[in-house]
Amino acid sequence: MKATLFTTIGCHLCEIASSELKMLQKSGRIEFIKEVEIADSDELMKKYGTSIPVVKIREQEIHWPFELQDLETLIEKIEIRNS
């Protein structure tokens, strides 16, 4: 499963989210993490500028605040839906 992390430079919350995603990657729950810099796009700045970090898995998004357990729950819901 692929996860996209919408982030920006200097965002300490984004660093926490990245670390949580890397834990999920080590455990095999996430295969690939793509980090997207929102400052590179006016559209992304409008959409996520006040809510980063945002994690997107398939078409589901989770906005900060979230914890590792919230990400695991999201993954489980997606797996159930797709089985």
Summary of the structure (lengths in Angstrom):
residues: 83
radius of gyration: 12.3
end to end distance: 13.5
largest distance: 38.3
contacts: 225
relative contact order: 0.23
helix: 47%
strand: 24%
